[in-house]
Amino acid sequence: MKGNKGQTLYYFLVFTLILVISWAMMLNIAKLIRDRMIMQNLADNTALSISTHKARTMNFVGACNYLIGFFLRMGTRGEFVQMSTYGTDMVASFPFGDWQQGSNSALSSGVSGLKDVVDFLQKAQEVAMVAHFAYIVISCKDIISKGYIPVIMPLPISIKDFNMDMISNPSAGVIEMAEKHFGLKRNMKGITYKKTENVTAGPVHYVYTKMLGLELKNIFFEQVSNIPGIGSILGLFGDSIDELWDKVMEAFGIDASDYTDAPTYAKKEYSWYIMADNFKDQKMQIALIKRSNDNNKPLFSKWLEISYPDMFAFSASAIYNTKNNDKFKTTGIMFPEKESELLGTLSPAAEVLLVLPTGIQTVILDAQLSDIPVIGWIAAIVVSAYIAVSKVGMVKMSVDGIPDSPINNYVDAKDSGWGAHLVPYRTE
């Protein structure tokens, strides 16, 4: 009978092989799970990081919108006696008006400085949005250096966005694509910068862009035309009344040419940013792909003839603003929804300070009107009453604010501002 020494060696070797293979499988599976978790964290961090940078850029662009509105509000001038229009149809007021005693001419150095400030702010907005593209490129480069392939959707730069104009003017093309990426577009209600007319009459000096003259007639016609019945009759004899008005002014020696519009210094075809059609489509999706390669092999891959599968990780994020104001029925969007010339209003105290100079000018204007024979004192009373009513309306407007304007939209949203958070990658 043969001896049984060494018979368990075969079992030991078989079980050892099984244990080694099991151990290798556990390590390989653990590495897969670890790599998958790292990929998912990287995808989440990248998506959230890019959206956070986008949100901060939106906050900066919104703040520049406010500053554009603020400086233009400081420079807005109304139809006459510098009553504000709260709009961009006429910009050339204190402290940008050229107060030059005895010049009796149109000057533009003050308003040109205002235009330079607004142009700088608009350029800063464009640079900030294009810089967001650079941030995305840097993020992708960092991901690639770690061995992953990033896919960002929607693409910040789409092939269909290219056109022949971008070849001749690449910078404008990049800015246009950046605006589409942020869901913003320029407000095409442009800015009219006016020179300031300096008038000196003895010791009295003031600056204006449009003064009295025929504006009194416009005010008269506007008020009378609102009276039922009379307005329609006035329309039938409008030309005759217009000629009669001119004859009356000529008879009293009133030279309407002294009160015409000041020359236009410059016009800008656009102003602040407003919401585009895709403004609310701010979701960004990112997919990371890790391919199986020689640098990423499982244990005993050569012996067992196995390899890691391609791995994928998906994440999505979006920017949001949670501010809600029932007064203006807005949601803290920071940007106006529609094109408009309206800038918005500052605080009531600031608005009062801005209209204080009109009190002095009203006294000067009343004195000039009172010199007109017969109807001078009547005209002075009418103008004073009109200005007083306008001031009351301005104060009320400054308290209520102007909805859907760059100033008031920013004030409404600045307390919360734009932020970013992760969202579901796909929703049905």
VEXFITOR-969116 format. One record per atom (N, C-alpha, C): residue in one letter; x, y, z. Coordinates in steps of 0.1 Angstrom, whole numbers, plus 5000, padded with zeros to 4 digits. Layout:
REM VEXFITOR-969116
aXYZ;...
END
This chain:
REM VEXFITOR-969116
m500949885000;m500050005000;m500950125000;k500650214990;k501450334989;k501050435000;g502050525004;g501750625014;g500950735009;n500150815018;n499350925013;n499951055016;k501251065018;k501851185021;k501851275008;g501451405010;g501451504999;g500151504991;q499151424995;q497851424988;q497151554989;t497251625000;t496451755002;t497151864995;l498351844989;l499051954983;l498252004970;y497651904963;y496851944952;y495652034955;y495051994966;y493952074971;y494352214975;f495552214982;f496052344987;f496352434975;l496952384965;l497252464953;l496052514946;v495052424945;v493752464938;v493052574946;f492952554959;f492352654967;f493152784968;t494452774968;t495252894968;t495052974955;l494952904944;l494652964931;l493353034931;i492352964937;i491053024938;i491053144947;l491753144958;l491853254967;l492553374960;v493653344953;v494353454946;v493453524936;i492753434928;i491853494918;i490753574925;s490253524935;s489153594943;s489653724948;w490953714954;w491553834960;w491753944949;a492253894937;a492453984926;a491154044921;m490153964920;m488754014916;m488254124926;m488454094939;m487954194949;m488754324948;l490054314946;l490854434944;l490454504931;n490254434920;n489854494908;n488554564909;i487554494915;i486254554917;i486354674926;a487154664937;a487254784946;a487854894938;k488854864930;k489454974922;k488455034912;l487554954906;l486555004897;l485655094905;i485155054917;i484255134925;i484955264929;r486155254933;r486955374937;r487055464926;d487455414914;d487655504902;d486255564898;r485255484899;r483855534896;r483455644905;m483755634918;m483455734928;m484255864925;i485555844922;i486455954919;i485856034907;m485455954897;m484956014884;m483656094887;q482856034895;q481556104898;q481756234906;n482656224916;n483056344924;n483656454915;l484556404905;l485156504896;l484156564887;a483156484882;a482156534873;a481256634881;d480856604893;d480056694902;d480756824905;n482056804909;n482856924912;n483057014900;t483356954889;t483557034876;t482257104872;a481157034872;a479857094868;a479557214878;l479657184891;l479357284901;l480257404900;s481557374897;s482557484897;s482257574885;i481957514873;i481757594861;i480457674863;s479457614869;s478157694871;s478357804881;t479157774892;t479457874902;t480157994895;h481157964887;h481858074880;h480858154871;k479958074864;k478958144856;k478058234864;a477658184876;a476858264885;a477558394889;r478858374893;r479558494897;r479758594886;t479858544874;t479958624862;t478658704860;m477558624862;m476158694861;m476058804871;n476558774883;n476458884893;n477259004889;f478458984883;f479259094879;f478559174868;v478059094858;v477359164847;v476159234851;g475459184861;g474259254867;g474659374874;a475759374881;a476259494889;a476659594879;c477359554868;c477659654857;c476459714851;n475359634849;n474059684844;n473559794853;y473659774866;y473259874876;y474059994875;l475359984874;l476260104873;l475960174860;i475760104849;i475360174837;i474060264839;g473060194845;g471860264848;g472060384857;f472960364867;f473260464877;f473860594871;f474860574863;f475560684858;f474760754847;l473960674839;l473060744830;l471960814837;r471460754848;r470460834856;r470960964861;m472260964865;m472861084869;m472861194858;g472961134846;g473061224834;g471861254826;t470661194830;t469461214822;t468861354824;r468361404813;r467761534813;r466461534806;g465461604811;g464161594805;g463861684794;e462561704791;e462161794780;e462561934782;f462461984794;f462862124796;f463062144811;v463862244815;v464262274828;v464862154835;q465462064828;q466161954833;q465361854842;m464061844839;m463261744846;m463561614840;s463861514848;s464361384843;s463361304836;t463861234826;t462961144818;t463160994823;y464160974832;y464560834836;y464760744824;g465260804813;g465460724801;g466760764794;t467060694784;t468360714777;t468160804764;d466960864763;d466760934751;d467461074751;m467961114763;m468561244764;m469561234776;v470861234774;v471761224785;v472861334784;a472861424794;a473861524794;a473661614806;s473461564817;s473061644829;s474161654839;f473861734850;f474761754861;f475061614867;p476261574871;p477461664871;p478261654858;f477561604847;f478261594834;f478061704825;g477161804828;g476961924820;g478162014821;d478462084811;d479562174811;d479162314815;w479362344828;w478962474833;w480062574831;q479962644820;q481062744816;q480362884814;q480562964824;q479963094824;q480363174812;g479363234805;g479563324794;g479963254781;s479863124780;s480263054767;s479163064756;n477863054760;n476763064751;n477062974739;s477462854741;s477762754731;s477462614736;a477462524726;a477262384730;a478562314733;l478662254744;l479862184749;l479662034751;s480661954750;s480461814751;s481561744760;s482461814766;s483461744774;s482961664785;g481961724792;g481361644803;g480661524799;v479761534789;v479061414785;v479961314778;s481061354772;s482061264767;s482661174778;g482861234789;g483461164801;g482461054805;l481161094806;l480060994809;l480060884799;k480160914787;k480160814776;k481360714778;d482460764781;d483660684783;d483460584795;v482760634806;v482560544817;v481560434813;v480460464806;v479560364802;v480160264792;d480960314783;d481660224773;d482560134781;f483260184791;f484160094799;f483359984806;l482260014812;l481359924818;l480859814809;q480459854797;q479959764787;q481059674782;k482259724781;k483359634777;k483759544788;a483659584801;a483959494812;a482959384812;q481759404809;q480759294808;q481159194798;e481559234786;e481859144775;e483159064779;v484159134785;v485359064789;v485058954799;a484158984809;a483858894819;a483158764813;m482258784804;m481558674798;m482558584789;v483358654782;v484358574774;v485358504783;a485658564794;a486658504804;a486058374809;h484658364809;h484058234814;h484358124804;f484458154792;f484958054782;f486258004786;a487158094789;a488558054793;a488557964805;y487657994814;y487557914826;y487057764823;i486157754813;i485657624809;i486857544802;v487657614794;v488757554787;v489757504797;i490057584808;i491057544818;i490557424826;s489257424829;s488657314836;s488757184828;c488457194815;c488557074806;c490057024805;k490957124804;k492357084803;k492757004816;d492357054827;d492656984840;d492056844840;i490856824835;i490256694834;i491056604825;i491456654813;i492156574804;i493556524809;s494156614817;s495456584823;s495356464833;k494156444838;k493956334847;k493456204840;g493456204827;g493156084819;g491756064816;y490956174817;y489556164814;y489156244801;i488056204795;i487656274783;i486356354787;p486356484787;p485156554791;p484256594779;v482956584782;v481956624772;v480956724779;i480956844774;i480056944781;i478956984771;m477756974777;m476557004769;m475657104777;p475057204771;p475357244757;p476757304755;l477257284743;l478557344740;l478557494741;p479557554749;p479557694749;p479757764736;i480457694727;i480657744713;i480157634704;s479157664696;s478557574687;s478957604673;i479157504665;i479557524651;i478557604643;k477257584646;k476257654639;k476257804642;d476957844653;d476957984656;d478058064648;f478857994641;f479858064633;f479258114620;n479758224616;n479358284603;n480558354597;m480358404585;m481458474578;m481858604585;d480958674591;d481358794598;d482358774609;m482358654615;m483258624626;m484658614621;i484858584608;i486158574603;i486858704602;s486058804597;s486558944596;s486659014610;n485858974620;n485759034633;n485658924643;p486758854646;p486658734656;p486258774670;s486658894674;s486258934688;s484758954689;a484159014680;a482759034680;a482058894680;g482558804672;g481958674671;g481958594685;v483058604692;v483258544705;v482258604715;i482158734714;i481258804723;i479758764721;e479458754708;e478058714704;e477758574710;m478758484708;m478558344714;m478458344729;a479258434735;a479258444750;a477858484754;e477258584747;e475958634751;e474958524750;k475058444739;k474058334737;k474258234748;h475458204752;h475758104763;h475158154776;f475158284779;f474558334791;f473058364790;g472558354778;g471158384776;g470858534778;l471758614774;l471658764775;l471758824761;k471158944759;k471359024747;k471359164751;r471859244742;r471959394744;r470559454743;n470359554751;n469159634749;n469359734738;m468659714727;m468859794715;m468159924715;k467559964726;k467060104729;k468360174733;g468960244723;g470260304725;g470360424734;i471460484734;i471660604743;i471960724734;t471360834736;t471560954729;t472261054739;y473561074736;y474361174744;y474261314738;k473761404746;k473561544741;k474661634746;k475061734737;k475861834742;k475061924751;t475762014759;t474962104768;t475162244763;e473962314761;e473962454757;e474062534769;n475062624769;n475362724780;n474662854776;v473862904785;v473263034783;v473563124795;t473963244792;t474263344802;t473463474798;a472663514808;a471863634807;a472163724819;g473063814817;g473463894829;g474163814839;p473763814852;p474363734862;p473863594862;v472863564854;v472263434854;v472863344844;h473163214848;h473763124839;h473162984842;y472862914831;y472362774833;y472662694821;v472562564822;v472862464812;v471662384809;y471462354796;y470262274793;y470462194780;t469662104777;t469662034764;t468362064756;k467262084763;k466062134756;k465262224766;m465062344762;m464462434771;m462962474767;l462562584770;l461162624770;l460662634755;g460662754750;g460262784736;g458962714732;l459062634721;l457862564716;l457462444725;e458262414735;e457862304744;e456662344752;l456462474755;l455262524761;l454062484753;k454262504740;k453162474731;k452862324731;n453862244731;n453662104731;n452962054744;i453362124755;i452662094768;i451162134767;f450962244762;f449562294761;f448762204752;f449262164740;f448462084732;f448261944738;e449261894745;e449161764751;e448061764762;q447961864770;q447061874781;q445561894775;v445461984766;v444162014760;v443661904752;s444461834745;s444061714737;s443461604745;n443761604758;n443261494767;n441861524771;i441361654769;i439961684773;i438961634763;p437961554768;p437061494758;p436361604750;g436261574737;g435561664728;g436561774722;i437161844731;i438061954727;i439261894720;g439761774724;g440961724718;g440761694703;s439561634700;s439261604686;s439161724677;i438461834683;i438361964676;i439762024674;l440562014684;l441962064683;l442661994672;g442461864670;g443161794659;g442761844645;l441461884644;l440961924631;l441662054627;f441862144637;f442462274634;f443862284638;g444562174639;g445962174644;g446862264637;d446862254623;d447762334615;d447462484617;s446262524617;s445862664619;s446262714633;i446062634643;i446462674656;i447962684657;d448662594651;d450062604651;d450662734644;e450062774633;e450462894627;e450063014635;l448963014642;l448563124650;l449463134662;w449863024668;w450763024679;w452163094675;d452563054663;d453863114658;d453763264657;k452563314652;k452363454650;k452263524663;v451663464673;v451663524687;v453063534692;m453863434691;m455163434696;m455963544689;e455763554676;e456463654668;e456063794672;a454763814675;a454263944680;a454863984693;f455063894702;f455663924715;f457163924715;g457763904703;g459263904702;g459963784708;i459263664708;i459863544713;i460563474702;d461863454703;d462663384693;d462763234697;a461963154690;a461963004693;a463262944690;s464063004682;s465362934678;s466262934690;d465963024700;d466863024712;d466562904721;y465562824718;y465162714727;y465062584720;t465962554711;t465862434704;t466762324710;d466762204705;d467462104710;d468962134709;a469762094720;a471162104719;a471661994709;p472762014702;p473261914693;p473561784699;t473461674692;t473761544696;t475261524696;y475761484707;y477261454707;y477561314701;a476761214706;a477061084701;a475860994703;k475760884696;k474660784698;k475260644699;k474760574709;k475160434710;k473960344707;e474260244699;e473160164694;e472560064704;y473260054716;y472759954726;y473160014740;s472559954750;s472859994764;s473159874773;w472359844782;w472559734792;w472159604786;y472359494794;y471959364790;y470559334795;i469759264786;i468459214790;i468359064788;m467259004792;m467058864790;m466858824775;a467558724771;a467258664758;a466258554759;d465858494748;d464858394748;d465258264756;n466558234755;n467058114762;n467658154776;f467258264782;f467858304795;f467558204806;k466458144806;k466058044817;k466657904814;d467257884803;d467857754800;d469257754803;q469557754816;q470857764822;q471457634827;k470857524824;k471357394829;k472557354820;m473557304827;m474757264821;m475057114825;q475257034815;q475456884817;q476956854813;i477556764821;i478956724818;i478956574819;a479656514810;a479956364810;a481456344810;l481956254818;l483356214818;l483456074813;i484456044805;i484655914799;i486155874803;k486255754808;k487555694810;k487755574802;r488655574793;r488855464784;r489755354790;s489555234786;s490555124791;s491755134782;n492955144789;n494255154782;n495355084790;d496555084784;d497655014790;d497955074804;n497655194807;n497955254820;n496855224830;n495855164826;n494755134835;n494354984833;k495154894838;k494854754837;k494654684850;p493654584851;p493454514863;p494554424867;l494554374879;l495554274883;l495454144876;f496554084872;f496653954865;f495853964852;s495754084846;s495054104833;s495554014822;k496853994822;k497553924811;k497253774813;w497253724825;w497053584828;w495553544826;l494753634831;l493253614831;l492553664818;e493353744810;e492853794798;e491553884800;i491753974810;i490554064813;i491054204812;s490154294811;s490454444810;s489254524816;y489554644821;y488554724827;y487554774815;p486254784818;p485354844808;p485554994808;d485155054797;d485055204796;d484055254807;m484455354814;m483655404825;m483055544822;f481855574826;f481255704824;f480655764837;a480755894838;a480155964849;a479456084844;f478256114849;f477356214844;f477056314856;s476956434853;s476556534863;s475956654856;a475156734863;a474456854858;a474356954869;s474457084865;s474257194874;s473557304867;a473057394875;a472357514870;a472557634879;i472457754874;i472457874882;i471057904886;y470857974897;y469558014902;y469558144910;n468458204911;n468258324920;n466958304927;t467058304940;t465858264948;t465058394953;k465558514950;k464958634954;k463558644948;n462558674956;n461158694951;n460558824957;n460058904948;n459559034953;n458159044947;d457159034956;d455759044952;d455359184947;k456159284950;k455759414946;k455959434931;f457059384926;f457259404912;f456959274904;k456459164911;k456159044905;k457358984898;t458559004903;t459758944897;t460258834906;t461258764901;t461858654908;t463358674910;g463758804911;g465158834914;g466058804902;i465558824890;i466358784878;i467458884875;m467459004881;m468559094880;m468559164866;f468059104856;f468159164842;f466759194837;p466559304831;p465159334825;p464759234815;e463459214814;e462959114804;e462759174790;k462459304789;k462159364776;k463059484773;e463159524761;e463859634757;e463059764761;s463859864767;s463259984772;s464260094773;e463860214773;e464760324776;e464760354791;l463960294798;l463760334813;l464960274821;l465660364828;l466760334836;l466460274850;g465360324855;g464960294869;g465260414878;t465060404891;t465160514900;t466160474911;l466760584916;l467660564928;l466760574941;s467460584952;s466660594964;s465960734965;p464860744972;p464160874973;p465060994977;a465960964986;a466861074990;a467861114979;a468361024972;a469161054960;a468461124949;e467161084947;e466361144936;e466061294940;v465861314953;v465561454957;v466761544955;l467961494958;l469161564956;l469361594941;l468961504932;l469161524918;l468261634912;v467061644918;v466061744913;v466161874920;l467061894930;l467162024937;l467562134927;p468462114918;p468762224908;p467662274901;t466562194899;t465462244891;t464662354898;g464762354912;g464162464919;g464762604916;i466062604915;i466762734912;i466362764897;q466362674888;q466062704874;q464662744872;t463762694881;t462362734880;t462262884883;v462962924893;v462863074897;v463463154885;i464563114879;i465063184868;i464163184856;l463463074854;l462563064842;l461363144845;d460763144857;d459663234860;d459963374858;a461163414862;a461563564860;a461663594845;q462163504837;q462163524822;q460763534816;l459963434820;l458563434815;l457763554819;s457963604831;s457263724836;s457563844828;d458663844821;d458963964813;d458163974800;i457563854796;i456663854784;i455463934787;p455064034778;p453864114780;p452664034781;v451664074789;v450364024790;v450263884795;i450863784788;i450663644792;i451863584800;g452863674802;g454063624809;g453763564823;w452963634831;w452763584845;w451863464844;i450963454834;i450163324833;i451063214829;a451963234820;a452963124816;a453763084827;a454263184836;a455063154847;a454363064857;i453063094860;i452263014869;i452062864863;v451762864850;v451562724844;v452762644845;v453962704842;v455162634842;v455562584856;s455362674866;s455662644880;s454862534885;a453562534881;a452662434885;a452962294879;y453362304866;y453762184859;y454962114865;i455962204868;i457162154874;i456962094888;a456062164896;a455762114909;a455061974909;v454061964899;v453361834898;v454361724893;s455361764884;s456361664879;s457161624891;k457561714900;k458461674911;k457661574920;v456461604923;v455661504931;v455661374924;g455461374911;g455461244904;g456761174905;m457861254904;m459161194905;m459461134919;v459061204929;v459261154943;v458461024944;k457161024940;k456360894940;k457060784933;m457560814921;m458260714913;m459460664919;s460260754926;s461460704933;s461160614944;v459960634951;v459560544962;v459060404956;d458260414945;d457760294940;d458760214931;g459660294925;g460660234916;g459960214902;i460860174892;i460360154879;i460660004876;p459559924875;p459759774873;p460459754859;d461159644859;d461759594847;d462759694841;s463659744850;s464659844846;s465959794852;p467159834847;p468359784852;p468659824866;i468259944870;i468559984884;i467659904894;n466359904892;n465459844901;n465559694901;n465759634889;n465959484889;n467159444897;y468259514896;y469459484904;y469159494919;v468559614922;v468259634937;v467359524942;d466459474934;d465559374938;d466259244940;a467359214933;a467959084933;a469259074940;k469859194943;k471259194948;k471459124962;d470359124970;d470459064983;d470758914982;s470258844972;s470458704970;s471558674959;g471358744948;g472358724937;g472158584931;w473058554922;w473058424915;w473858324922;g473458204923;g474158094929;g474057974920;a474657864924;a474657744916;a474457624924;h473757524919;h473557394926;h473557284916;l473757164921;l473557044912;l472157014910;v471856964898;v470456934894;v470456794887;p469356724886;p469356594879;p469856614865;y470656504861;y471256514848;y470256504837;r469256424839;r468256404829;r466856404835;t465956484830;t464556484835;t463656454823;e462656364826;e461756334815;e460556424815;
END
